[in-house]
Amino acid sequence: MMQAKKLMLFFFCTTVALTAVAQNDSSFTLTKSYPGAFSYFTIDNLDNIYLLSNTNQLKKISPSGDSALFNDVRRYGKLFSIDATNPLKVLLYYKNFSTVVVLDRFLNVRNAINLRQQNIFKVKAIAASYDNNIWLFDEGDATLKKIDDNGSVLMTSVDFRNIFDSVPSPDQITDRDKFLYLYDSAKGFYTFDYYGSFKIRIPFLGWTSTDVIANTLYGFSDHLLHQYKPGSLNLKDYTLPVSFQNALQIKAGNNKLFVLQKDGLQQFSLK
């Protein structure tokens, strides 16, 4: 416990001392625009963009401008999140119905997984795993689980209540570079290996739209884009332009910044 408190104090002091309060609007250069009325978007590592319209149509746009459509978004209720980590296997998560719908690269339905059939009832975050399966955090028994496309549980971690004084409730799960990152906006990042063994906690709080790209953590808060490479002791903050402050959603990825406004999605290069 004392070691954890020291770690939190260390990161707080490091953040204050080393934050690069940044940069001005010239840090962001508009490169593309996608007009339309959208409520949500995500991207994959091949620069494909997935846009959910206000009429619940999911559209995938490739860098060359090719597109694919999925029109059955509301079949399982309100869509909660999209994971496009694997462009060949896009995961749609319907939290209220505990259902994961798996799409192929053309946005055709491959299968649907009802988590309740596996006695998993309370899940807030899912993610594609490195080995083509699915990670989730089961808040019912406070364990990290890996399931296959049939919903069968392949791996279960130790009960988090046995290793943490306060169990995280992750908003986001990210599988990157041989590590698994669970992010709880009230507690920070929790890093695990692929066997579910806990490695380190990084207490950056209040971030949204977190991601991990090339061993670097990204997130947003208070009109700032945060960038941190674990072990570097160097947290960089980029001040977002005033025009971004009413954005519906902002996401960083592939050295780009994507900003969803009421009239469409804007893509910026990040210096």
Protein Blocks (a to p, Z undefined) as FASTA:
>chain_A
ZZmmmmmmmmmmmmmmmocceddfklpccfbdcedddfbdcddfkopacdddfkopacdd
dfkopacddfklmmnopafbdcfkbmmlccdddfknopacdddfkopafbdcdfklnopa
bdfbdcddfkopacdddfknopacdddfkopafbdcddfklmbfbdcddfbdcdeehiac
dddfknopcdddfkopafbdcddehiahiaceehiacddeehiacdddehklpacddddd
fklmmpfbdcdeehiacdddfkbccddddZZ
